[in-house]
Amino acid sequence: MLDVVDIGDRSLESYRGVAPDEQLDELVRVARNLRGARILHLNATSYGGGVSEILRSSVPLLRALGLQAEWKIIRGDDAFFQITKRLHNGLQGAPGELSDTEKALYLGNAQLNAPHLSEGYDFVIVHDPQPAAIPGLVHHRGPKWIWRCHIDTSHPNPAIWDFLLPYLGSYDAAVFTLQSFIPPRFPVRRVALIPPAIDPLSPKNLSLPEDLARHILEWIGVRISHPLVTQVSRFDKWKDPLGVVAAYRLVRQRIPRLQLALLSSMAQDDPEAWDIYEKVRAETAGDHLIHVFTNLVGVGNVEVNAFQSLSDVVIQKSLREGFGLVVSEALWKGTPVVAGRVGGIPMQMPPGIGGILVDSVEECADAMFHLLRYPQQAHALGASGRERVRQHFLMPRLVLDELLLLEALAQERPVGEASRESAAESSMAGDMGH
C-alpha cells in the first residue's frame, strides 16, 4: 500500500480578497467541467520541500471544487533515496553515472509501487524523478498520466538522462516551469508550462502580528535590535549556503552587528542534506551572529514566517533552481530579496521588482549592503514584489492552470471512463483467478 497523506479542508471563498477575483471565477467554471474526476498526486515525501508544501494546499482546494483528489507518497528506503538524489542532481547537470545495481534498485522500487496504482483514477500526476518510471510499469492504461518536473532539466547529465528517458514515453502530458527547462529529445507530445505558487493562507504565509513575530524570533535567540538577513532553503549544494555565508561575511565587514539566519527543513528523500548541514555547521561554528536552524529543532512554518517577515533582506543565492518558492514567500511579506539569476527566480523578480538578481558572491554582498543601506528603496522593491506575487504566484492560479490541462486531456476521453475501465479489468482479473 502507498502511504496516504492526511490533509485539511480548504474553501475557495477564503481566497476572496486575497487572490484576484477573475482567477477564482475562472477556477469555478473549469472545475465544473471536471466535477467528480478522480485525481491522484504522487510524490516521494509529505514534508520538507516545495512539492509537499504545494500539495498540502492544492489537494484540499481540488476537493473543495468538487473533485476527488488524493495525495499519496511512494515507499522507499535510504538506499533508494540516495540513488534518487543522484538522479535529481544529474538531471540538473551534475556529473556522474548510476551503476547497473543502482539502476536495478531504482526500477525495482518502481515495480514495487506500481501495483498500488490501479484504483481507477482519471488522472495521475507524478512529481519529479523519484516515481517517474512507474507509469511505464503499470499494465492498465486507465488514467491519463502527467509528469510534473519541478527542477531545471535544461542541460541534464547525458548518462542520467539516457537512463530515465525511455520511462517517460508512457506519459500523456508533462509540466515544466519554463520552456527552457524541457530537456533534449523529450518524448512527451503535450507539454504545459505552469509555474508553481504559494498558498497565502498557509501558516507560513498568513500575516503575523509584528509583536508575535518579534516574540518568536527573540524566543529562539535572534536579536531583534540587530539587522538580519535570512536564507530559507534545503541544505543543498545548488542553494549555495556556503556562498551565502561568504557573502554575508563581506557585508559584515561594513555592518558589524549584522546577523545571518540559515533555515532548512530536512526531508526524507534528501539524504545529501546532512553532509551539507555538517559543512555549514563547521564553517559557522563559534560565530554568535550566525543562526542555523532546522525543523528538527522546532523551527517550522510559523518561525519561517516570522523570519521572512522581519528580515531586512531575504537571500536565495541559488546556483541552479527550478522555481524557488521561498522567493515568492518573502515577497508576499513585502521583504526585498537578493537572489541568484537562475531558473524561475527572474520570472518572480523582473527588473525593478522585488529585489536584486546576482551572479556571484561579490554581487550578492553588494546587493545586500545596498538594500540594508537604503531601506526606503528596499521597502519599495518588497511592495512591488508582493503585488507581482498576488497577480501571478498564488495557489488559485496554479490550480487553475493545472485544471485547464486536465480539461484538455479529458476532451480526449470523458472523465470517469478510467474508473470504468479499471473496474472492468479488476473484474476480468477476478474471473481469471477463479
N, C-alpha and C positions, 0 to 999 in steps of 0.2 A: 504493500500500500504506500502511496505517496502521502507525505505529510500535508494536511490541510491547515492553512493559516487562518486563525481566528481574526476577524476584523469587526469594527464597529459599524454604526449606521451613519449615513450622511444624507442631508436633504439638499436638493438643488436650490431651493429657495434661500437657503442660508448664505448663498453666494451673491444674492441680490444686494446691490450697493457696494459690492467689492469688485467682482469681475464685470466686464462690460455686458449690458443687458442684451445686446444683439447676439452675443455668443451664447448666452443662456437660452434665448428664444430659439435659435437655430438648433441647439442641442436637443431641446424637447421635440422639435419636428423630426430630426433624423432618428432619434431613439424610438419614436412612434412607429417608424417603418421596420424596426428591428425587434419590436416588443416580443418577449418570450424566447429570444435567441439564447442559447446556452454557450457561454464563453468561458474558456479556461486560460488563465495566465500561469505560465510555468517558468520558474527560475530556480536558482541554487541556494538562496538564503532568505530568511524572513527578517533579517536585521543587518545593519552595518554598511549600507551602501545606498546609492541613489535609486537603484531599481526597486529595492524593497520599500523605500520611502514613497515612491510614486505609486506602487501597487496598494499600499496601505490606504491611500486616499482615492485612487481611481476605481478600485473594485467596489467599494461601498457606493460610489456615485453611480456606477453602472447599475447596481441593484436598485437604487432609488429611481432610476429611469425606466424600470420595468424589465430589465434584462437579468437572466440567470447567470450571474458571474461568480466564478470561484478563483481562488489563488492557491496553488499547490507548489511544493518545493520537492526537487528530486532528492534521492538518497545518495550519499557518497561518503567515503572515509577520507582520512587525511592524505593518503597516497593519491587518491583521485583528485583532490583539490590542489595538491602540489602540481599535478600534471595540468589541470585546467588553468592554473595561474601562469604557467609557462606558455600555454596555448594563448591565453589572453595577451600576454606580453609580446608573443611572436606575431599576433595579428596586428599589434601596434608597431611592429617593425624591429623588435628586439632580436638579436642573433640567437642561434641555437637550433637544435633539432630534437624531436622526440624519438626515443628508441622504439624498436618493434614491441618491446614489452610494455612500454608506456602507451603506445597506440592501442595495443590489445586491451589494456586496463581501461582506457577511456571508452572504447567501443563496448567492452563488456559491461561497464556501468550503464551505458545507454540501453543495452539489451535487457538489463535487469529492470530498468524503469519503464521501458516501452509497453509491456503488457498491462500496465495500470492506467493506460490512456484510451480505454475502449468504452467509456461510459456514454458515448453518443453526443459529444459536443458538436455544435455548429462551427465554432472557431476555436483553435488553439493557438495562443500567442506565446512563442518560445523566446525567452530573453537571453541574449548573449551566448558565448560559445559553450558553456558548461553542459547544457542539454541539447545542443544544436543538432547532434546526429540522430536524435530519437525518431523523428518522423520517417526517416528512411528505413527504420527497422520495425515500424508499425504495419501490420499486414492489412488492416482495413483502411480505406480511404474515405471514411465518412466526413470528418471535419475539413474545413479549409485551414491550412497551416500557414502561419505567418512567423517569420523570423524577425525579431526586433533586436538589431545590433546597436548597442549604446556606445560603442567605442569607435575610435578613429582607425579604420582599416584601409586607409587610402594607399599605404605602402607596406603591405604585410610582408613578413619574412617568407620568401618563396617556399621553403621547405614546410613551414607550418601551414601555409595557405594551400599548397598542393595536397596535403593530408586531409584538410577539412572540406575542401571544395566538392568532392563527389557526394557528400552527405547533405549538401544544401539544395541539390536539384529537386528534392521532393517537396519543397515549399511552394505554395500557391502565390505568396507575396512576401515582400521583405520591407522593412522600415529602417531608414537611416536618418541621422540628424541633418547631414549636409550632403549635397550631391558629390562633393569631393571625397567623401568617406567611402563611396562604393568601390570595392576592390576590383582588380582586373579580372576579366573572364567570369564575371558574376553570372551564375546560371539561372537566376530567377527573373522571369519576364516582367512581372508587375512590381515596381519599386515605388514606395511613397517616402516623401521627405517630411518628417514630423519631429520638430524639436521637443525635448522634454519640458516639464513645467513643475512649479512648486505649488503646494497647497497653502493658501493664505490662512486657512482655518486650522492647520495642524498646530500642535503645541510648540513646534519650532518657529512658527511664523506668525502666531497670534500677537497682537500688540500687547506688550508687557508694560504695566505702570513703571515709570522710571525708578521710583523708590524701591519697588520689588526687584527690579533688575540690578540695582546697585547693591541691595542686600545680598542677592545671590552671589555676586562676584566677590564681595567682601568676605562672605562666609567661607569661600574656598581659597582665600589668601591673596586676592588681587587688590592692589592699592588703587582705589578709585581716584585719588588725588594725583596720580601719575598718568601721563599719556600712555595709550595702549594700542598696539596693533596685533591683529589676530589672523592666523590661518586655520581654517576648518577643512580637513581633508583626511583621507586614509593615509596611513604611513606607507607610501608607495614612491618608488624612485621617480615615477612620472610626475608626481606632485612636487618634487624637489624640496623637501623640508630642510635639508642641509643648506641649500641655496638661499632659502628664506632666512635661516639663522645668519648666514654670511652677510646678506643684505641688511638685516636688522643691525648687525654689529657696526656696519659702516655708518648707519644713521645715528646710532647711539654715541658715536664719537662727537656728534654735534648736539645731541639731545640726551644728556647723561642719564636722566631718570626714565627714559622710555622703557616700557615693558613689552614683551612679546609673549603671546599665548599660542601654543600649538595644540589643537584639539583634534581627536580622532576617535572613530568608532571601529573597534576590532571585529571583523566579520569572520564567520565560519569558513567562507570559501576563499580567504586570502591569507594563507599561512606565511607568505613572504613578509607580511606586515610586521611580524615580530622582529625580524632581522633589522628592518629599517628603524623600528622603535628603539631597539637597543643602540643603534648608531646615534640616533638623536639624543638619547639619554646620556650617552658618553660624551657627546660634543657639548652638551649644555650643563653638565654636572658642575655644581657649585656656583652657578650663576643665579642669584636670587631674583633677578628681574625677568628670567625666562620661565614660563609656566608650561608644563607638559601634562595634558590631561587626556584620559580616555574614558569610554563608557564603563570600563572595568573598575574605575574608582569613583563611580557615581556621577560622572558628568554626562548628562543625556540631553534630550531635546530642549528642555527649558533652559538649561545652563548655556547651551549653544545659542539660543535665542538671546539671552542676556549679553553674551559676548558680542554677537553681531550687532546688537542694538547700541551698546555703549562704547564699542571700539572707535577710536578716531579714524582708523583705516582698517579695512579687511584686505588681506593678501590672498591671491590664488596664483602662485607662481608656477603654474603647470608647464611642463616641457612637452607633453602630449595630452590631449584632453578630448573626451567625447563631447560633453556639453559644459559641465561644471555647474551643477545645481546650486552650489554654495554662493556663486556669484549673484544669481537671482535672489537667493535668500537674503544676502546682505543688502542688495539694492532695494529690496522690498521694505527694509527697515530704514531706508534713507541714508545708509552708510556708504561712503565712497570706497571704491575697490581699486587696488593695483593688481593687475593680473597678466599672465603670460598671453602673448598674442598667438594663441593656438586653438585649434578645434572650434567648438561652438561658443567660445568666450567672446570673440569680436561681434558675433551676432547679438549678444546681450549688451555689449558696450560699444556701439558705433562711435565715431569721433565726436567728442564733446558731450557724451552722455555717460553717466555712471562712474567714471573714473579714468584711469590711465593704463594703457596697454604697454607692456615692456618685453624686451627680448634678452635680458642679461641680468646678472646680479647687480651690476653697477646701475643700470637703468631702473631696476626695482628700488634700490636705495634712494636714488634721486627722486623718483616719483613719490615714495613715502615721505621723504623730507619736505617736498613741495606741498603736499596736502596737509601735513602737520603744521607747516609754517603759514599757510593761507587757509584758515578754517572756513572762511566765508565761501571761497571758491569750492572747497571740498563739500560744503553743505549743498551748494547749488548742483554740483555733479550728482550727489546722492539723491536729491529730489528728482532730477530728470531721470535717473535710473529707476526710481520707484514707478514713475508713470510708464516707462517703457515695459517694465515687468507687468504692470496692470493690463496693458494692452495686448501683450504677446506671450507671456510666460506664466500664466496661472492655470490651475488644473482644469477648469471647464474647457478652455481652448484645446488642451491636449486630448481630453476625452472626445471632444467634437471631431477633431482630426482623425482619431482612431476609428470612430464610428462611421465616418464618411468612407474610410477604406473598407470596413466591413460591409457597409451598404453596397458598395461597388462589387465586392465579391459575392454578396448574396444575390445580386441580379443574375449571376451565372447559374444559380440554383436556389430555389426558395428556402428560406430559413425553416428549420425543422426536418428537412429531408435527411440531414446527417443522423438525427436521432432515430428516424425510422429505419435507415439503412443498418445502423449499428444493432438495433433491436432484431432485425431480420437475421443478421449474421449470428447474433447470440443464439437465436432460436435454431438456426441450422446447425450450429456447433453442438447444441444440446441434443438434437436429433441424431447427429453422427455419433455422439458419445454413447447413446443407447443402442 
